[in-house]
């Protein structure tokens, strides 16, 4: 087995520089706060620039199907930068989760290839219609279990049912809906413009990544995959999403530490920078050590997914068990060490804390991932 390469390649560094430059120009903290107040699902102009013009929406899609033919490593770099900016774009939900689910279907079929092409160039925004907090399921070491469904296939081939707390559904053009029908488990596409499709925005902790309840009442649908293939596609999409979410959490933690260090150097009390106080030095040093470990686990997960390694489920479970809590801790310290200003709406620290808390449970809590890891490596599950 080859040793995973956790270092960034020159191409990955170039991609990072391009994405960071765009976000610095188009998505400064003040703009994110203003966008959050609009109530829009995402910033369409920013998404057009990032997903379509820069081509990041198609990183995971093969070139022959209209994408960039890159890997999870490149997508992870993009997500790191999106985490650093808490950018209000549907990259994780559309370019990662939705694209990964479609890639698990038969891409030789014209409807599947056409949908992939539309998702790859960013003109279509997709969402995988599973409830938030759904982790990649494991029933045995190396095995997967697709999440339970609440949508059924009616006799005329339409879909009916309700899925609650779907990330990315608000603002999506097409939903990828797992449903149970006469032939068993299947994956279907539904257009959100249909009158029989209701997407109801819900109150979300993270205003930069809204959630919604989806209700289908005899909605016209197209089946992309049937039993067996559909389950595998959904499980793989959730695994890829969870693994790459760790890179976004890494980006959140990195911004929080960098901003905290900057602030404590500039903020003076008793004639000294508050960052020179030993107690605060220790807290920031502890955060730095957590950040180094988070980067290692996130990079390992991205590399394992890119190489389609059999260790990918283990790598993803380790990354999510660690990075979620690391991001929350970094955001909490950022708020606290900024003092009073960290508690205000005007300062962006609250956006990072909310993103960190929502991401911690988006694709399974750290506790669920520790349970999955125990099963994968044949150890007793943690009891606390």
C-alpha positions as CSV (number, residue, x, y, z in Angstrom):
1,X,0.0,0.0,0.0
2,X,1.4,3.4,-1.0
3,X,2.0,6.1,1.6
4,X,-0.6,8.9,1.3
5,X,0.8,12.2,0.1
6,X,-0.5,14.9,2.4
7,X,1.4,17.8,0.8
8,X,-0.2,20.2,-1.6
9,X,0.9,20.0,-5.2
10,X,1.8,23.0,-7.3
11,X,-1.5,22.8,-9.2
12,X,-3.4,22.7,-5.9
13,X,-1.5,25.7,-4.6
14,X,-2.4,27.6,-7.9
15,X,-6.0,26.6,-7.5
16,X,-6.0,27.8,-3.9
17,X,-4.5,31.2,-4.9
18,X,-7.1,31.7,-7.6
19,X,-10.1,30.8,-5.4
20,X,-8.7,32.9,-2.5
21,X,-8.2,35.9,-4.8
22,X,-11.8,35.6,-6.0
23,X,-13.2,35.3,-2.5
24,X,-11.1,38.1,-1.2
25,X,-12.5,40.4,-3.9
26,X,-16.1,39.2,-3.9
27,X,-16.7,37.7,-0.5
28,X,-15.1,39.8,2.3
29,X,-16.6,39.3,5.8
30,X,-18.8,42.4,5.5
31,X,-20.3,41.1,2.3
32,X,-21.1,37.7,3.9
33,X,-22.9,39.4,6.7
34,X,-24.9,41.5,4.3
35,X,-25.7,38.5,2.1
36,X,-26.9,36.5,5.2
37,X,-29.4,39.3,5.9
38,X,-31.0,39.0,2.4
39,X,-32.5,35.7,3.1
40,X,-31.4,34.3,-0.3
41,X,-30.3,30.7,-0.5
42,X,-26.9,31.7,-1.9
43,X,-25.1,34.4,-3.8
44,X,-25.9,33.7,-7.5
45,X,-23.2,36.1,-8.8
46,X,-20.5,34.6,-6.6
47,X,-21.6,31.1,-7.6
48,X,-21.5,31.9,-11.3
49,X,-18.0,33.3,-10.9
50,X,-16.7,30.4,-8.8
51,X,-18.6,27.5,-10.3
52,X,-19.1,28.4,-13.9
53,X,-16.4,30.9,-14.9
54,X,-13.6,29.3,-12.8
55,X,-14.9,25.8,-13.5
56,X,-14.8,24.5,-9.9
57,X,-18.4,23.1,-10.1
58,X,-17.1,20.4,-12.4
59,X,-13.9,19.4,-10.6
60,X,-15.1,15.9,-9.8
61,X,-16.7,15.3,-13.2
62,X,-14.6,13.6,-15.9
63,X,-13.6,15.7,-18.9
64,X,-15.5,13.5,-21.4
65,X,-18.7,14.4,-19.4
66,X,-18.0,18.1,-19.4
67,X,-16.1,18.5,-16.2
68,X,-12.5,19.3,-15.2
69,X,-11.4,15.7,-14.6
70,X,-9.8,16.5,-11.2
71,X,-10.1,14.6,-8.0
72,X,-11.2,15.0,-4.4
73,X,-7.9,16.6,-3.5
74,X,-8.6,19.6,-5.7
75,X,-12.2,19.8,-4.4
76,X,-10.8,19.8,-0.9
77,X,-8.6,22.8,-1.6
78,X,-11.6,24.7,-2.9
79,X,-13.6,23.8,0.3
80,X,-10.8,24.9,2.5
81,X,-11.0,28.4,1.0
82,X,-14.8,28.4,1.1
83,X,-14.5,27.5,4.8
84,X,-12.1,30.4,5.4
85,X,-14.6,32.8,3.8
86,X,-17.8,31.0,5.0
87,X,-18.9,31.7,1.4
88,X,-22.6,31.5,0.7
89,X,-22.4,29.2,-2.3
90,X,-23.8,25.6,-2.8
91,X,-20.4,24.0,-3.5
92,X,-20.7,21.2,-1.0
93,X,-24.3,20.4,-1.7
94,X,-24.2,20.7,-5.5
95,X,-20.6,20.2,-6.8
96,X,-19.8,17.5,-4.2
97,X,-22.9,15.7,-2.9
98,X,-25.2,15.9,-5.9
99,X,-22.4,15.3,-8.4
100,X,-21.0,12.4,-6.5
101,X,-24.5,10.8,-6.4
102,X,-24.9,11.2,-10.1
103,X,-21.4,9.8,-10.8
104,X,-22.5,6.7,-9.0
105,X,-25.2,6.1,-11.7
106,X,-24.6,4.8,-15.2
107,X,-22.9,7.8,-16.8
108,X,-23.3,6.0,-20.2
109,X,-27.0,6.8,-20.2
110,X,-27.9,10.1,-21.9
111,X,-30.0,11.6,-19.1
112,X,-27.3,10.9,-16.5
113,X,-24.6,12.4,-18.7
114,X,-26.7,15.4,-19.5
115,X,-27.4,16.1,-15.9
116,X,-23.7,15.8,-15.0
117,X,-22.8,18.2,-17.7
118,X,-25.3,20.8,-16.4
119,X,-24.0,20.4,-12.8
120,X,-20.4,20.6,-14.0
121,X,-20.8,23.9,-15.7
122,X,-22.7,25.4,-12.8
123,X,-25.8,26.4,-14.7
124,X,-27.8,23.8,-12.8
125,X,-27.7,23.6,-9.0
126,X,-28.4,20.2,-7.5
127,X,-29.1,18.9,-4.0
128,X,-29.1,15.4,-2.6
129,X,-32.5,15.2,-0.8
130,X,-31.5,13.4,2.4
131,X,-32.0,14.9,5.9
132,X,-29.1,16.9,7.4
133,X,-27.2,14.9,10.0
134,X,-27.3,11.8,7.8
135,X,-23.9,10.1,8.1
136,X,-22.3,7.6,5.7
137,X,-23.8,4.4,7.2
138,X,-21.8,1.3,7.9
139,X,-23.3,-2.0,8.7
140,X,-20.0,-3.9,8.6
141,X,-16.3,-3.2,8.1
142,X,-16.1,-1.8,4.6
143,X,-19.8,-2.1,4.0
144,X,-22.4,0.7,3.5
145,X,-26.0,1.2,4.2
146,X,-28.1,3.8,2.4
147,X,-30.2,6.1,4.6
148,X,-33.9,5.2,5.1
149,X,-36.3,7.0,2.8
150,X,-39.6,8.8,3.4
151,X,-40.5,9.2,-0.3
152,X,-42.5,6.5,-2.2
153,X,-42.9,5.9,-5.9
154,X,-46.6,6.1,-6.8
155,X,-48.3,3.8,-9.4
156,X,-47.9,6.4,-12.1
157,X,-44.2,6.8,-11.5
158,X,-44.4,10.1,-9.6
159,X,-43.0,10.7,-6.2
160,X,-44.8,11.6,-3.0
161,X,-43.4,12.2,0.5
162,X,-41.6,14.6,2.7
163,X,-37.9,15.0,3.5
164,X,-37.0,17.4,6.3
165,X,-33.9,19.5,6.9
166,X,-32.3,19.2,3.4
167,X,-29.2,21.2,3.0
168,X,-29.0,23.0,-0.3
169,X,-32.6,22.4,-1.3
170,X,-33.4,26.1,-1.2
171,X,-32.0,27.5,-4.4
172,X,-31.6,24.1,-6.1
173,X,-32.9,23.5,-9.6
174,X,-32.9,19.7,-9.3
175,X,-33.3,17.4,-6.4
176,X,-31.8,13.9,-6.3
177,X,-34.3,12.0,-4.3
178,X,-33.9,8.4,-2.9
179,X,-37.3,6.7,-3.0
180,X,-38.8,3.3,-2.4
181,X,-40.9,1.9,-5.2
182,X,-42.3,-1.4,-6.4
183,X,-38.9,-2.4,-7.7
184,X,-37.1,-1.4,-4.5
185,X,-34.7,1.5,-3.7
186,X,-34.1,4.0,-6.4
187,X,-32.5,7.4,-7.1
188,X,-34.7,9.9,-8.9
189,X,-34.4,13.5,-10.2
190,X,-37.1,16.0,-9.5
191,X,-37.3,19.6,-10.9
192,X,-38.0,22.1,-8.2
193,X,-40.0,24.2,-10.6
194,X,-42.8,21.6,-10.7
195,X,-46.0,22.8,-8.9
196,X,-46.1,19.4,-7.1
197,X,-42.7,20.2,-5.4
198,X,-42.7,22.4,-2.3
199,X,-39.4,23.6,-0.9
200,X,-40.1,25.3,2.4
201,X,-37.1,27.2,4.0
202,X,-36.6,26.4,7.6
203,X,-35.0,28.4,10.4
204,X,-31.3,27.6,10.1
205,X,-28.5,28.2,12.6
206,X,-26.1,28.8,9.7
207,X,-27.5,31.5,7.5
208,X,-24.8,30.9,4.9
209,X,-26.0,27.3,4.3
210,X,-29.8,27.2,4.7
211,X,-31.9,24.1,5.1
212,X,-35.4,23.4,3.9
213,X,-38.2,20.8,4.0
214,X,-39.1,19.2,0.7
215,X,-42.6,18.0,0.1
216,X,-43.5,16.0,-3.0
217,X,-47.1,15.4,-4.0
218,X,-47.2,13.3,-7.1
219,X,-44.0,15.0,-8.5
220,X,-42.9,14.0,-12.0
221,X,-39.5,12.2,-11.7
222,X,-36.9,10.4,-13.7
223,X,-35.1,7.4,-12.3
224,X,-31.3,7.5,-12.5
225,X,-30.5,4.2,-10.8
226,X,-32.3,1.2,-9.4
227,X,-31.8,-1.2,-6.5
228,X,-28.2,-1.9,-5.7
229,X,-26.7,0.9,-7.8
230,X,-28.8,3.6,-6.2
231,X,-27.8,2.6,-2.6
232,X,-24.2,2.5,-3.6
233,X,-24.4,5.9,-5.3
234,X,-26.0,7.5,-2.2
235,X,-23.6,5.9,0.2
236,X,-20.6,7.0,-1.9
237,X,-22.0,10.5,-2.2
238,X,-22.4,10.8,1.6
239,X,-18.9,9.4,2.1
240,X,-17.3,11.8,-0.3
241,X,-19.3,14.7,1.2
242,X,-18.3,13.9,4.7
243,X,-14.6,13.5,3.8
244,X,-14.5,16.8,1.9
245,X,-16.5,18.6,4.6
246,X,-13.5,18.1,6.8
247,X,-11.5,20.4,4.6
248,X,-14.2,23.1,4.9
249,X,-14.0,22.7,8.7
250,X,-10.2,23.0,8.4
251,X,-10.7,26.3,6.6
252,X,-13.1,27.6,9.2
253,X,-10.6,26.7,12.0
254,X,-7.7,28.2,10.1
255,X,-9.5,31.6,9.7
256,X,-10.5,31.6,13.3
257,X,-7.0,31.1,14.6
258,X,-5.4,33.5,12.1
259,X,-8.0,36.2,13.0
260,X,-7.6,35.6,16.7
261,X,-3.8,35.9,16.6
262,X,-4.1,39.1,14.5
263,X,-6.6,40.6,17.0
264,X,-4.7,39.8,20.1
265,X,-1.6,41.4,18.6
266,X,-3.4,44.6,18.0
267,X,-5.6,44.8,21.1
268,X,-3.8,46.4,24.0
269,X,-4.5,46.3,27.8
270,X,-2.3,47.6,30.6
271,X,0.1,48.9,27.9
272,X,0.7,45.5,26.3
273,X,-0.9,43.4,23.5
274,X,-3.3,41.0,25.1
275,X,-1.7,38.3,22.9
276,X,1.4,38.6,25.1
277,X,-0.4,37.3,28.2
278,X,0.7,33.8,28.9
279,X,-2.8,32.3,29.4
280,X,-3.9,33.5,26.0
281,X,-0.6,32.3,24.4
282,X,-1.3,28.8,25.7
283,X,-4.9,28.8,24.4
284,X,-3.8,29.8,20.9
285,X,-0.9,27.4,20.9
286,X,-3.4,24.6,21.8
287,X,-5.5,25.7,18.9
288,X,-2.5,25.6,16.5
289,X,-1.8,22.0,17.5
290,X,-5.4,21.0,16.9
291,X,-5.2,22.8,13.5
292,X,-2.1,20.8,12.5
293,X,-3.8,17.5,13.3
294,X,-7.0,18.6,11.6
295,X,-5.1,19.4,8.4
296,X,-3.5,15.9,8.5
297,X,-6.8,14.1,8.9
298,X,-8.6,16.2,6.3
299,X,-5.8,15.8,3.7
300,X,-5.7,12.0,4.4
301,X,-9.4,11.8,3.8
302,X,-9.2,13.8,0.5
303,X,-6.2,11.7,-0.7
304,X,-8.0,8.4,0.2
305,X,-11.1,9.5,-1.7
306,X,-9.0,10.7,-4.7
307,X,-7.2,7.4,-4.9
308,X,-10.4,5.4,-4.3
309,X,-8.5,3.7,-1.5
310,X,-10.2,0.9,0.5
311,X,-9.1,2.9,3.6
312,X,-11.4,5.8,2.5
313,X,-14.2,4.9,5.0
314,X,-11.7,4.9,7.9
315,X,-10.0,8.1,6.7
316,X,-13.4,9.9,6.5
317,X,-14.5,8.7,9.9
318,X,-11.2,9.8,11.5
319,X,-11.5,13.2,9.7
320,X,-15.1,13.9,10.7
321,X,-14.5,12.6,14.3
322,X,-11.7,15.2,14.7
323,X,-12.3,18.1,12.4
324,X,-15.8,18.9,13.4
325,X,-14.9,19.4,17.1
326,X,-11.7,21.2,16.1
327,X,-13.6,23.8,14.0
328,X,-16.1,24.4,16.8
329,X,-13.4,24.8,19.4
330,X,-11.5,27.3,17.2
331,X,-14.6,29.3,16.5
332,X,-15.6,29.4,20.2
333,X,-12.1,30.6,21.1
334,X,-12.3,33.2,18.3
335,X,-15.5,34.6,19.8
336,X,-14.2,34.6,23.3
337,X,-10.7,36.0,22.7
338,X,-12.2,38.9,20.7
339,X,-13.9,40.0,23.8
340,X,-17.1,42.1,23.5
341,X,-16.7,42.7,19.8
342,X,-16.8,39.0,19.1
343,X,-20.3,38.9,20.4
344,X,-21.7,41.5,18.0
345,X,-23.5,40.9,14.7
346,X,-21.1,43.3,13.0
347,X,-18.1,41.1,13.5
348,X,-18.0,38.0,11.4
349,X,-16.9,35.6,14.2
350,X,-20.5,34.5,14.8
351,X,-20.8,33.3,11.1
352,X,-17.8,31.0,11.7
353,X,-19.2,29.7,14.9
354,X,-22.5,29.0,13.3
355,X,-20.9,27.3,10.3
356,X,-18.7,25.2,12.5
357,X,-21.7,24.1,14.7
358,X,-23.9,23.3,11.7
359,X,-21.1,21.5,9.8
360,X,-20.4,19.4,12.9
361,X,-23.7,17.7,12.5
362,X,-24.4,18.1,8.8
363,X,-23.2,14.6,7.7
364,X,-23.1,12.9,11.1
365,X,-21.9,14.0,14.5
366,X,-18.4,13.2,15.7
367,X,-19.9,10.6,18.0
368,X,-21.6,8.8,15.1
369,X,-18.3,8.8,13.1
370,X,-16.4,7.4,16.1
371,X,-19.0,4.6,16.3
372,X,-18.5,4.0,12.6
373,X,-14.7,4.0,13.0
374,X,-15.0,1.4,15.8
375,X,-17.0,-0.9,13.5
376,X,-14.6,-0.4,10.6
377,X,-11.5,-1.3,12.6
378,X,-13.2,-4.0,14.7
379,X,-12.9,-2.3,18.1
380,X,-15.6,-1.8,20.8
381,X,-17.7,1.3,20.2
382,X,-17.1,4.3,22.5
383,X,-19.5,4.4,25.4
384,X,-19.4,8.1,26.0
